[in-house]
Amino acid sequence: MSPWPDIAVQISASINAPFDVEKTSSISGGCINQAYCIGDGKHSFFVKLNKTESLQMFEVEAAGLQEIKNSHTLRVPTPVCWGRDEANAWLVLEYIEMDNTTKSGSAALGTGLAEMHRRSFEKFGWTRNNTIGSTPQINKFSLDWIQFWRKHRLGYQLQLAKTNGYTGKLLKQGEYLMAELDTFFPGTPQVASLLHGDLWSGNYSYDLAGYPVLYDPAIYYGDRETDLAMTELFGGFSTTFYAAYCEAYPLDPGYKVRKTLYNLYHILNHLNLFGKSYLHQAENMMEKLLTEIH
């Protein structure tokens, strides 16, 4: 059964104007959802489709996009509506035509992210749990950043790894690392900044005017260094981006060590999602971190 008639009805109600799906174009790039551009000749929308039980994931993604939008910093696709039928769940977003070749917006991306990170909260976490990839991400509020990271980030992934059969050296290193986390935070207490949460090169682009656009967030409020660390994990962003960010919001020298700690979370998540090819990298990162403990 096609979901398009129900989606069209929901869009019509959301935009308070008639809308019929006259054209659908599949969009590649996502590894979890199917993605489409749909239009009626006047309006175009971006649609994510998945199994019907994915509705909650889409609801939380819409809330995360809205949270960033409300910060009035970087552009995100505006959520339009979401729903499900017997076979599908969907999320409908503003369709933004992208220019993936432009480099002129790198400084604006750095400055905008710094502005977003200055939007802070009194607690670490968020009002909703969400996902990092397809892995649940627990965002229960905490006043203590180290405790939050130990329990809901590293500890959660290490428990998943144990469940998935990765024991021995990985767990032994991980348990010792978690016990010594305070060592990595000798200075000023961390601020609960608004984070994208999954900020790699596949989750941003530029619109046709050259302005940066963020999407596919896994937001929560936490140490801003976690976002910066992930930008370096898979190839890194441009030097212009980092220069603009640091000019707007300078980084603490301790970031050079902590970025490995923060990226360990994502590598453990990749280990749990995609398998043993990430085990050696995770163990090497732990070894590097353990040498910092005196």
Buried (B, 14 or more C-beta within 10 A) or exposed (E): EEBBEBBBBBBBEBBEEEBBBEEEEEEEEEEEBBBBBBBBEEBBBBBBBBEBEBBBBBBBBBBBBBBBBEBEBBBBBEBBBBBBBEEBBBBBBBBBEBBEEBEEBBBBBBBBBBBBBBBEBEBBBBEBBBBBBBBEBBBEBBEEBBEBBBBBBBBBBBEBBEEEEBEEEBBEBBEEBBEBBEBBBEEEEBBBBBBBBBBBEEBBBBBEEEBBBBBBBBBBBBBBBBBBBBBBBEEEBBEBBBEBBBEBBEBEEBBEBBBBBBBBBBBBBBBBBEEEEBBEBBBEBBEEBEEBEE
